[in-house]
Amino acid sequence: MTSPFRPSGRGTGRAGWLRLVLGAIEPWWMIVLAATAMTLGLQATRVFVADLVFVVDQSRRTALALYSVGVFFTPALAGLMAQALGSRRLLLLSALGLWLSRLALQVTEDPPLRVLLGAIGLAGWGWLLVGLLSLDRRSAGLGLLAGCALDLAVRTAALTIDLPWTPGPAAHLATALLIGAGALSLLAARWEEDEIVALPGTRAILVGPFLALFHLALGNLGLAQVQAGLRLPAGALVLGLGLAGGMALGRLVARHWVGWVPGTVASGLGLWLVWHGSRWAALGLLLSAAGSAALLAGVLLSGRVDRERGSIGRVALGFAVGLLIQVGLLFGYYTATGSGVYLGAAWLLTSLGATVWWPSREPASERVPVYPAALAAGALVALAAGWQELRSPAPLSAAPLSSQITVMTYNIQSGFARDNRWSLEEIARTIESAQPDIVVLQEVSRGWLVTNGADNLLWLSHRLGMWPTWGPASADGLWGNAILTRSPVTAQELWRFSQTQNLRRSALAVRVEAGGGSLWVIGTHLDDPRGAGAVRLAQVEELVDFWAGRVPVVIAGDLNAEPEDAVIARLLEAGLVDSGASLSPEATTSEDGRRIDYLLVSPEVTVLETRVLDRWSSDHRPVVATLRMPWAE
């Protein structure tokens, strides 16, 4: 069968040459259309998932699961829509739905509306990809992988902040360029007939587990920094080269009946190296990205094409089932605070699927420009990484703090305000308003999809010009506590609590030099359910042991306990002083009207002033204290 996307018309002479040139670049229309659709779809995914978690509330997990399943299963309707509208109209309407909803997301701040627009964008994205995979699975599959690399490049250039969360002309222009490139590709393509290539629907299932791996590891810039110890440009470059190399490798090995073996081994070994944070973790990133991309590329880009008319419904159902598998993997992963079991399950399903659906040894009868596309994808990520390297901030001050310092504790809710609007810039402005020397942060995310995938600590440290110290609580190391300081820390320690009722918790201790002496600062976040009092008491006992009586000390954080609670009594009994004891009853820190955020100090530290800032850039108000060290004159 001839490709459904091709220039029409006959002729000789100049017309013949034009037809020849258009025929040579014909596959690129589909590739660019699929790549831009994939990038926009990934952006819509992050908006829908993150805003849904905060609009519905993360504690209502059954409702979250039902909403997610309903939206991610919408691609299954593509078969019925194609029967009613025809494949051409299906592509046009789904593309318009994706583009218009994505444009609206760029200028809309209302969280419930953003959830709706994200759902519409996901539906349009799913229908468009189903249509493209049905028409030309090789070009569409290549575009899908290239779109993952393009998405990585866009987030790298924006310091991990996704375009729908970035107001301003630059983000608007980038969004318009992505949509414009997709629209131009759709207009440039020519359909001769409404014909579908028979793609076995089961193959489309593989896209879901692969996307779960992409969100959790293959496209996770925070993971590259935390687990592999790479700076952002280097981490992006390793992941980008891995994805691009996997595209080429998948086509290369697909002609061999055991070609799935290299991809399976490389991705499995790579993920193991990354997860365990070994000295080979950077190599693990490269192997995991290349191996996983090679598996998907081998299945979608090679093998025979059934030249009989096929059914788009099979592709739609397979694609939707794959997305439901993705939802299940991601839901389990984040519910378990980043459990490696679900990452391993995503790898296993991707590997098993590739093994079952690996193409025959017969080479493809129609070729697509795999190697040029892989080179272009890698080059885009390299350019973004180079741009970010050129924008590296100026060196931070290494001078010690004075003997009188200002300390802030702030639960930033991963950048989401009390009204569920996300803005790290507002968080930064709130911190700046108090001009603190030390900031103890809780609920910091460094790449979790459910909190929009941004690296909060990287962005805030760059924006505020402060030294970052990371104290992960989750198993993957991407969610927890952090401490920002005006002076570099001279020592740091981490403790993960052994008990929890909700998400995993930890405590981070740092030592800083202040006015001729050393000050210890410990930041923590105790369990939050109202009925978890016994768990919090157990955690605070571990906190006291972790503190080990080091003085002078500031213990700060969201303790999820009111002043008369047994948790606070235990800390006071251990010899600490509540710097906010003199605050009025109106000085609450949580949105439900309780004072649960504290700055506790050892007795030799003098508290000059404590106040609660009247700002709701998060669902907590920050507590700020001015302290004088015992060695001050």
C-alpha positions as CSV (number, residue, x, y, z in Angstrom):
1,M,0.0,0.0,0.0
2,T,1.2,3.5,-0.7
3,S,1.7,5.9,2.2
4,P,-1.4,7.9,3.0
5,F,0.7,11.0,3.4
6,R,2.4,11.9,0.1
7,P,2.4,14.6,-2.6
8,S,-0.2,14.1,-5.3
9,G,-0.1,15.0,-9.0
10,R,1.9,13.7,-12.0
11,G,4.2,15.3,-14.5
12,T,7.6,15.6,-15.9
13,G,10.4,18.1,-16.0
14,R,10.3,20.6,-13.2
15,A,7.1,19.0,-11.8
16,G,8.8,15.7,-11.8
17,W,11.8,17.0,-9.9
18,L,9.5,18.8,-7.4
19,R,7.6,15.5,-6.9
20,L,10.9,13.7,-6.3
21,V,12.0,16.3,-3.7
22,L,8.7,16.2,-2.0
23,G,8.7,12.4,-2.0
24,A,12.2,12.5,-0.3
25,I,11.0,14.7,2.5
26,E,7.5,13.2,2.8
27,P,8.2,11.0,5.9
28,W,9.4,14.1,7.8
29,W,5.8,15.6,7.8
30,M,4.6,12.7,9.8
31,I,7.6,12.6,12.0
32,V,7.4,16.3,12.9
33,L,3.6,16.1,13.4
34,A,4.0,13.1,15.8
35,A,7.0,14.6,17.6
36,T,5.3,17.9,18.3
37,A,2.1,16.1,19.3
38,M,4.1,14.0,21.7
39,T,5.8,17.0,23.3
40,L,2.4,18.8,23.7
41,G,0.9,15.6,25.0
42,L,3.6,15.2,27.7
43,Q,3.0,18.7,28.8
44,A,-0.8,18.2,29.0
45,T,-0.1,15.0,31.0
46,R,1.9,16.9,33.6
47,V,-0.7,19.7,33.9
48,F,-3.6,17.2,34.2
49,V,-1.9,15.0,36.7
50,A,-0.4,17.6,39.0
51,D,-3.4,20.0,39.0
52,L,-5.7,17.1,39.5
53,V,-3.8,16.0,42.6
54,F,-4.1,19.4,44.3
55,V,-7.6,20.3,43.1
56,V,-9.2,17.0,44.1
57,D,-6.7,16.5,47.1
58,Q,-4.1,13.9,47.3
59,S,-5.8,12.1,50.2
60,R,-8.8,11.2,47.9
61,R,-6.9,8.5,46.1
62,T,-9.9,6.6,44.8
63,A,-11.3,9.7,43.2
64,L,-7.9,10.5,41.7
65,A,-7.6,7.0,40.3
66,L,-11.1,7.1,38.7
67,Y,-10.5,10.5,37.1
68,S,-7.2,9.4,35.7
69,V,-8.5,6.1,34.4
70,G,-11.4,7.9,32.6
71,V,-9.2,10.5,30.9
72,F,-6.4,8.1,29.9
73,F,-8.8,5.6,28.5
74,T,-10.3,8.2,26.0
75,P,-8.0,7.0,23.1
76,A,-10.1,3.8,23.0
77,L,-12.8,5.9,21.4
78,A,-10.7,6.7,18.3
79,G,-12.0,3.6,16.5
80,L,-15.6,4.7,16.8
81,M,-14.7,8.3,15.9
82,A,-12.8,7.1,12.8
83,Q,-15.9,5.1,11.6
84,A,-18.1,8.1,12.2
85,L,-15.8,10.8,10.8
86,G,-13.2,9.1,8.6
87,S,-9.5,9.0,9.5
88,R,-8.8,12.4,7.9
89,R,-11.4,14.2,9.9
90,L,-10.3,12.3,13.0
91,L,-6.7,13.6,12.6
92,L,-7.9,17.2,11.9
93,L,-10.3,17.4,14.9
94,S,-7.9,15.6,17.3
95,A,-5.1,17.9,16.3
96,L,-7.3,21.0,16.8
97,G,-8.4,19.8,20.2
98,L,-4.8,19.3,21.3
99,W,-3.5,22.6,19.9
100,L,-6.4,24.8,21.1
101,S,-6.5,23.2,24.6
102,R,-2.7,23.6,24.9
103,L,-2.9,27.3,23.8
104,A,-5.5,27.8,26.5
105,L,-3.3,26.1,29.1
106,Q,-0.6,28.6,28.4
107,V,-2.7,31.6,29.4
108,T,-5.1,30.0,32.0
109,E,-4.3,30.1,35.7
110,D,-7.5,28.7,37.2
111,P,-6.6,25.2,38.5
112,P,-10.0,23.5,37.9
113,L,-10.1,24.9,34.4
114,R,-6.5,23.7,33.8
115,V,-7.5,20.2,34.8
116,L,-10.3,20.3,32.2
117,L,-8.1,21.7,29.5
118,G,-5.4,19.1,30.3
119,A,-8.0,16.3,30.0
120,I,-9.1,17.7,26.6
121,G,-5.5,17.9,25.5
122,L,-4.8,14.3,26.5
123,A,-7.9,13.1,24.6
124,G,-6.8,15.0,21.5
125,W,-3.3,13.8,21.8
126,G,-4.4,10.2,22.2
127,W,-6.7,10.3,19.2
128,L,-4.1,12.0,17.1
129,L,-1.3,9.5,17.9
130,V,-3.7,6.5,17.4
131,G,-4.5,7.9,14.0
132,L,-0.9,8.5,13.1
133,L,0.2,5.1,14.3
134,S,-2.6,3.5,12.3
135,L,-1.7,5.4,9.1
136,D,2.1,5.0,9.3
137,R,3.4,3.4,12.4
138,R,7.1,3.8,11.4
139,S,7.1,7.5,10.9
140,A,4.7,8.0,13.8
141,G,6.7,5.8,16.1
142,L,9.9,7.6,15.2
143,G,8.1,10.9,15.8
144,L,6.9,9.6,19.2
145,L,10.5,8.9,20.3
146,A,11.8,12.2,18.9
147,G,9.0,14.0,20.8
148,C,10.3,12.6,24.0
149,A,13.7,14.0,23.3
150,L,12.2,17.3,22.2
151,D,10.3,17.5,25.5
152,L,13.5,16.9,27.4
153,A,15.2,19.7,25.5
154,V,12.4,22.2,26.2
155,R,12.5,21.5,29.9
156,T,16.3,21.6,30.0
157,A,16.3,25.1,28.4
158,A,13.8,26.3,31.0
159,L,15.6,25.0,34.1
160,T,13.2,22.0,34.4
161,I,10.1,24.2,34.4
162,D,7.5,23.0,31.8
163,L,6.1,25.5,29.4
164,P,2.5,25.5,30.7
165,W,3.8,26.6,34.1
166,T,6.0,29.3,32.7
167,P,4.3,32.7,32.0
168,G,6.0,35.2,29.7
169,P,6.8,35.9,26.1
170,A,9.5,33.2,25.7
171,A,7.3,30.4,26.9
172,H,4.4,31.6,24.8
173,L,6.6,31.8,21.7
174,A,8.0,28.3,22.3
175,T,4.4,27.0,22.6
176,A,3.4,28.8,19.4
177,L,6.4,27.3,17.5
178,L,5.5,23.8,18.6
179,I,1.9,24.2,17.5
180,G,2.9,25.9,14.3
181,A,5.3,23.2,13.3
182,G,2.6,20.6,13.9
183,A,0.1,22.6,11.9
184,L,2.5,23.1,9.0
185,S,3.2,19.4,8.9
186,L,-0.5,18.5,8.9
187,L,-1.2,21.0,6.1
188,A,1.8,19.9,4.0
189,A,0.8,16.3,4.0
190,R,-1.5,15.0,1.3
191,W,-4.0,12.2,1.6
192,E,-5.0,10.3,-1.5
193,E,-7.4,8.0,0.3
194,D,-8.8,7.1,3.7
195,E,-6.8,4.0,4.2
196,I,-5.5,2.4,7.4
197,V,-2.3,0.3,7.7
198,A,-3.1,-2.8,9.8
199,L,-0.9,-2.4,12.9
200,P,-1.5,-5.2,15.4
201,G,-3.2,-3.4,18.3
202,T,-1.2,-5.3,20.9
203,R,2.0,-3.4,19.8
204,A,0.5,-0.1,20.7
205,I,0.2,-1.3,24.3
206,L,4.0,-1.0,24.7
207,V,3.8,2.8,24.5
208,G,2.2,3.0,28.0
209,P,4.9,1.2,30.0
210,F,7.6,3.1,28.1
211,L,5.9,6.5,29.0
212,A,5.8,5.4,32.6
213,L,9.6,4.8,32.4
214,F,10.0,8.2,30.7
215,H,8.2,10.0,33.5
216,L,10.0,8.2,36.3
217,A,13.5,7.9,34.9
218,L,14.3,8.3,31.2
219,G,13.2,11.9,31.0
220,N,13.6,12.8,34.7
221,L,16.1,15.6,35.0
222,G,15.9,15.6,38.8
223,L,16.8,11.9,38.9
224,A,19.9,12.6,36.8
225,Q,21.1,15.2,39.4
226,V,20.1,13.4,42.6
227,Q,21.0,9.8,41.8
228,A,23.8,10.3,39.3
229,G,25.2,13.5,40.8
230,L,25.2,15.3,37.5
231,R,24.7,19.0,36.9
232,L,21.6,19.8,34.9
233,P,23.3,20.2,31.5
234,A,25.3,17.0,31.9
235,G,22.3,15.0,33.0
236,A,20.1,16.3,30.1
237,L,22.9,15.5,27.7
238,V,23.3,11.9,28.9
239,L,19.5,11.3,28.8
240,G,19.2,12.9,25.4
241,L,22.0,11.0,23.9
242,G,20.6,7.8,25.4
243,L,17.1,8.4,23.8
244,A,18.6,9.4,20.4
245,G,21.1,6.4,20.5
246,G,18.2,4.1,21.4
247,M,16.2,5.2,18.3
248,A,19.1,4.2,16.0
249,L,20.0,1.1,18.0
250,G,16.4,-0.2,17.8
251,R,16.3,0.0,14.0
252,L,19.8,-1.6,13.8
253,V,19.1,-4.6,15.9
254,A,15.5,-5.2,14.9
255,R,16.5,-7.3,11.9
256,H,17.8,-10.0,14.3
257,W,15.2,-12.2,16.0
258,V,17.0,-11.8,19.4
259,G,17.5,-8.1,18.9
260,W,15.4,-7.3,22.0
261,V,18.2,-8.8,24.2
262,P,20.6,-5.8,24.1
263,G,17.8,-3.3,24.9
264,T,16.4,-5.4,27.7
265,V,19.8,-5.9,29.3
266,A,21.0,-2.3,28.9
267,S,17.8,-0.8,30.3
268,G,17.6,-3.2,33.2
269,L,21.2,-2.8,34.2
270,G,21.1,0.9,33.7
271,L,18.0,1.4,35.9
272,W,19.7,-0.7,38.6
273,L,22.8,1.4,38.5
274,V,20.8,4.6,38.7
275,W,18.4,3.5,41.5
276,H,21.3,2.4,43.7
277,G,23.2,5.7,43.1
278,S,26.4,3.9,42.3
279,R,29.5,5.7,40.9
280,W,28.3,4.2,37.5
281,A,24.9,5.9,37.8
282,A,25.7,8.3,34.9
283,L,26.4,5.3,32.7
284,G,23.2,3.8,34.0
285,L,21.2,6.8,32.8
286,L,22.7,6.4,29.3
287,L,22.1,2.6,29.2
288,S,18.5,2.8,30.6
289,A,17.5,5.6,28.1
290,A,19.1,3.9,25.2
291,G,17.9,0.4,26.0
292,S,14.3,1.3,26.6
293,A,14.1,3.5,23.5
294,A,15.7,0.7,21.5
295,L,12.9,-1.7,22.6
296,L,10.1,0.7,21.5
297,A,11.9,1.6,18.3
298,G,12.5,-2.0,17.4
299,V,8.8,-2.8,17.8
300,L,7.4,0.2,16.0
301,L,10.0,1.0,13.3
302,S,10.8,-2.4,11.9
303,G,9.2,-5.6,10.7
304,R,6.7,-6.3,8.0
305,V,3.7,-4.0,7.2
306,D,0.4,-5.7,6.6
307,R,-0.8,-4.3,3.3
308,E,-4.3,-5.3,3.9
309,R,-6.8,-2.7,5.1
310,G,-6.8,-2.7,8.9
311,S,-8.8,-1.5,11.8
312,I,-8.0,1.7,13.7
313,G,-10.1,0.3,16.6
314,R,-7.5,-2.3,17.4
315,V,-4.7,0.3,17.6
316,A,-7.0,2.6,19.7
317,L,-7.8,-0.2,22.2
318,G,-4.2,-1.3,22.5
319,F,-3.0,2.3,23.0
320,A,-5.6,2.9,25.7
321,V,-4.7,-0.3,27.5
322,G,-1.1,0.8,27.5
323,L,-2.0,4.1,29.0
324,L,-4.0,2.5,31.7
325,I,-1.0,0.3,32.6
326,Q,1.0,3.6,32.8
327,V,-1.6,5.0,35.2
328,G,-1.4,2.0,37.4
329,L,2.4,2.0,37.5
330,L,2.5,5.7,38.3
331,F,-0.3,5.6,40.9
332,G,1.4,2.7,42.8
333,Y,4.8,4.4,42.5
334,Y,3.8,7.7,44.1
335,T,1.4,6.2,46.6
336,A,4.4,4.2,47.9
337,T,6.6,7.4,48.0
338,G,8.7,6.4,45.0
339,S,9.0,2.6,45.4
340,G,11.5,0.9,43.1
341,V,9.1,-2.0,42.7
342,Y,6.9,-0.1,40.3
343,L,9.9,1.2,38.4
344,G,11.1,-2.4,38.0
345,A,7.6,-3.4,36.9
346,A,7.6,-0.7,34.2
347,W,10.9,-2.1,33.0
348,L,9.7,-5.7,33.1
349,L,6.5,-4.9,31.1
350,T,8.4,-2.9,28.5
351,S,10.9,-5.7,28.1
352,L,8.3,-8.5,28.0
353,G,6.2,-6.6,25.5
354,A,9.1,-6.0,23.2
355,T,10.1,-9.7,23.4
356,V,6.6,-10.8,22.5
357,W,6.0,-8.3,19.7
358,W,9.6,-8.2,18.4
359,P,9.4,-8.0,14.5
360,S,10.4,-10.8,12.3
361,R,13.9,-11.1,10.7
362,E,12.5,-9.8,7.4
363,P,13.7,-6.2,6.9
364,A,11.2,-3.4,6.6
365,S,9.8,-2.8,3.1
366,E,9.4,0.9,3.6
367,R,12.2,3.0,5.2
368,V,12.0,6.1,7.3
369,P,15.0,8.4,8.1
370,V,15.7,6.9,11.5
371,Y,19.4,7.9,11.8
372,P,18.9,11.6,10.6
373,A,15.9,11.9,13.0
374,A,18.0,10.4,15.9
375,L,20.8,12.8,15.1
376,A,18.4,15.8,15.1
377,A,16.8,14.7,18.4
378,G,20.2,14.4,20.1
379,A,21.3,17.7,18.7
380,L,18.3,19.5,20.1
381,V,19.0,18.2,23.6
382,A,22.7,19.1,23.2
383,L,21.8,22.6,22.2
384,A,19.4,23.0,25.2
385,A,22.1,21.6,27.5
386,G,24.7,24.0,26.0
387,W,22.3,27.0,26.5
388,Q,21.8,26.1,30.1
389,E,25.5,25.7,30.7
390,L,26.0,29.3,29.3
391,R,23.4,30.6,31.7
392,S,25.0,29.1,34.8
393,P,24.7,31.5,37.8
394,A,27.6,33.4,39.2
395,P,29.6,31.7,42.0
396,L,27.9,31.9,45.4
397,S,29.5,33.7,48.4
398,A,31.7,31.5,50.6
399,A,31.8,33.9,53.5
400,P,30.5,32.7,56.9
401,L,27.3,34.1,58.4
402,S,27.3,36.8,61.1
403,S,26.6,36.1,64.7
404,Q,23.0,37.4,64.3
405,I,21.1,35.5,61.7
406,T,17.6,35.2,60.3
407,V,16.1,31.7,59.9
408,M,12.9,30.7,58.1
409,T,11.0,27.5,58.0
410,Y,8.6,27.0,55.1
411,N,6.5,24.2,53.8
412,I,6.3,25.1,50.1
413,Q,3.9,22.3,49.0
414,S,6.1,21.8,45.9
415,G,5.2,25.3,44.7
416,F,1.4,25.0,44.9
417,A,-0.4,27.9,46.7
418,R,-3.4,27.7,49.0
419,D,-5.6,28.3,45.9
420,N,-3.8,25.4,44.1
421,R,-2.0,27.8,41.7
422,W,1.6,26.8,41.1
423,S,4.4,29.4,41.1
424,L,7.9,28.9,42.3
425,E,8.4,32.6,41.6
426,E,5.8,33.5,44.3
427,I,7.6,31.1,46.7
428,A,10.9,32.9,45.9
429,R,9.3,36.3,46.5
430,T,7.9,35.3,49.8
431,I,11.4,34.1,50.9
432,E,13.0,37.3,49.6
433,S,10.6,39.4,51.6
434,A,12.3,38.2,54.9
435,Q,15.9,38.2,53.6
436,P,16.7,35.0,55.6
437,D,20.3,33.7,56.0
438,I,19.0,30.1,56.3
439,V,15.7,28.7,54.8
440,V,14.4,25.2,55.9
441,L,12.1,23.9,53.3
442,Q,9.6,21.0,53.4
443,E,7.6,19.2,50.6
444,V,10.3,19.9,48.0
445,S,10.0,18.0,44.8
446,R,12.8,17.4,42.4
447,G,11.1,15.7,39.5
448,W,7.8,14.0,40.6
449,L,5.2,14.0,37.9
450,V,2.4,14.5,40.5
451,T,4.0,17.9,41.4
452,N,4.5,18.8,37.7
453,G,8.0,17.4,37.3
454,A,10.0,20.6,38.1
455,D,13.2,20.5,40.2
456,N,12.1,22.9,43.0
457,L,15.5,23.0,44.8
458,L,17.5,23.6,41.7
459,W,15.3,26.5,40.5
460,L,15.0,28.2,44.0
461,S,18.8,28.0,44.6
462,H,19.5,29.6,41.3
463,R,16.7,32.2,41.7
464,L,17.7,33.1,45.3
465,G,21.5,32.7,45.0
466,M,21.7,30.4,48.0
467,W,23.6,27.2,48.7
468,P,21.3,24.1,48.4
469,T,21.5,21.0,50.6
470,W,19.1,18.2,49.8
471,G,17.5,15.8,52.3
472,P,15.4,13.3,50.5
473,A,12.6,11.3,52.2
474,S,11.3,9.3,49.3
475,A,12.9,6.0,48.1
476,D,13.8,7.5,44.8
477,G,15.4,10.6,46.4
478,L,13.2,13.1,44.6
479,W,10.9,14.4,47.4
480,G,11.7,15.6,50.9
481,N,13.3,18.5,52.8
482,A,16.0,21.0,51.8
483,I,18.0,23.7,53.4
484,L,19.2,26.9,51.6
485,T,22.0,28.9,53.2
486,R,23.9,32.1,52.4
487,S,27.1,30.4,53.4
488,P,28.1,26.9,52.4
489,V,27.6,24.0,54.8
490,T,30.6,22.4,56.4
491,A,28.8,19.1,57.3
492,Q,25.5,17.4,56.6
493,E,23.7,14.3,57.8
494,L,20.4,12.6,56.8
495,W,18.0,10.4,58.8
496,R,15.0,8.6,57.4
497,F,12.3,7.8,59.9
498,S,11.5,4.1,60.3
499,Q,7.7,4.6,60.7
500,T,5.1,6.4,58.6
501,Q,1.4,6.4,58.0
502,N,1.4,8.4,54.8
503,L,4.4,9.4,52.8
504,R,7.9,8.6,53.9
505,R,9.6,11.3,56.1
506,S,13.2,12.3,56.9
507,A,15.3,14.8,58.8
508,L,18.3,16.8,57.4
509,A,21.0,18.3,59.5
510,V,23.6,20.8,58.3
511,R,26.4,22.7,60.1
512,V,27.1,26.3,59.1
513,E,29.7,28.8,60.3
514,A,28.2,31.9,61.9
515,G,30.1,34.7,63.6
516,G,33.1,32.6,64.7
517,G,31.3,29.4,65.7
518,S,29.3,26.5,64.3
519,L,25.5,26.3,64.3
520,W,23.6,23.1,63.6
521,V,20.3,23.4,61.7
522,I,18.0,20.4,61.5
523,G,15.0,20.5,59.1
524,T,12.2,17.9,59.2
525,H,8.6,17.1,58.3
526,L,6.6,14.8,60.5
527,D,3.7,12.7,59.3
528,D,0.5,14.6,58.6
529,P,-2.7,12.6,59.1
530,R,-4.7,13.9,62.1
531,G,-4.9,10.3,63.5
532,A,-1.1,9.7,63.2
533,G,-0.2,11.0,66.6
534,A,1.5,7.8,67.7
535,V,3.5,7.8,64.5
536,R,4.6,11.4,65.1
537,L,5.6,10.6,68.6
538,A,7.8,7.7,67.3
539,Q,9.3,10.0,64.7
540,V,10.1,12.7,67.3
541,E,11.9,10.2,69.4
542,E,14.1,9.3,66.4
543,L,14.5,13.0,65.8
544,V,15.8,13.6,69.3
545,D,18.3,10.7,68.9
546,F,19.4,12.1,65.5
547,W,19.9,15.6,67.1
548,A,22.1,13.9,69.7
549,G,22.3,17.0,71.9
550,R,24.5,19.0,69.4
551,V,24.5,22.7,70.3
552,P,23.8,25.4,69.4
553,V,21.0,24.0,67.3
554,V,17.9,25.1,65.4
555,I,15.3,22.4,64.8
556,A,12.8,23.6,62.2
557,G,10.0,22.3,60.1
558,D,6.4,21.3,59.7
559,L,5.7,19.1,62.8
560,N,2.0,18.7,62.1
561,A,1.4,19.2,65.9
562,E,-0.1,22.1,67.8
563,P,1.7,23.8,70.7
564,E,-0.1,21.7,73.4
565,D,0.5,18.4,71.5
566,A,2.7,15.7,73.1
567,V,5.1,16.0,70.2
568,I,6.0,19.5,71.1
569,A,6.1,18.6,74.8
570,R,8.6,16.0,74.1
571,L,10.9,18.4,72.2
572,L,10.6,21.0,75.0
573,E,11.4,18.2,77.5
574,A,14.5,17.4,75.6
575,G,15.8,21.0,76.3
576,L,14.6,23.0,73.3
577,V,12.9,26.4,73.3
578,D,9.9,27.2,71.1
579,S,10.9,30.5,69.5
580,G,7.2,31.2,68.7
581,A,5.9,30.7,72.2
582,S,5.0,34.4,72.5
583,L,3.1,34.5,69.2
584,S,-0.5,35.4,69.4
585,P,-3.2,32.7,68.9
586,E,-3.9,34.4,65.5
587,A,-0.4,33.5,64.3
588,T,-1.4,30.3,62.7
589,T,0.7,28.7,59.9
590,S,-1.6,26.2,58.2
591,E,-4.6,26.8,56.0
592,D,-6.8,25.0,58.5
593,G,-6.0,27.6,61.2
594,R,-3.4,25.7,63.3
595,R,0.2,26.6,64.3
596,I,2.1,23.5,63.2
597,D,5.3,25.0,61.8
598,Y,8.1,25.7,64.4
599,L,11.6,27.1,64.9
600,L,12.9,25.4,68.1
601,V,16.3,26.4,69.4
602,S,18.7,25.3,72.2
603,P,18.7,27.6,75.3
604,E,22.1,29.3,74.5
605,V,20.6,30.8,71.3
606,T,18.9,34.1,71.9
607,V,15.6,34.7,70.1
608,L,15.3,38.4,69.2
609,E,12.1,38.2,67.2
610,T,9.7,35.6,65.7
611,R,7.0,36.3,63.3
612,V,4.6,34.5,60.8
613,L,4.6,36.1,57.4
614,D,1.1,36.8,56.1
615,R,1.6,35.3,52.7
616,W,-0.1,32.2,51.2
617,S,2.2,31.3,48.3
618,S,1.9,27.8,49.7
619,D,-0.8,26.2,51.9
620,H,1.4,27.1,54.9
621,R,2.7,30.5,56.1
622,P,6.4,30.7,56.8
623,V,7.8,31.3,60.3
624,V,10.8,33.6,60.5
625,A,13.0,34.2,63.6
626,T,16.0,36.5,64.2
627,L,18.6,34.7,66.4
628,R,21.8,35.8,68.1
629,M,24.5,33.2,68.6
630,P,26.0,32.7,72.1
631,W,29.4,33.9,71.1
632,A,28.2,37.2,69.9
633,E,29.6,40.2,71.7
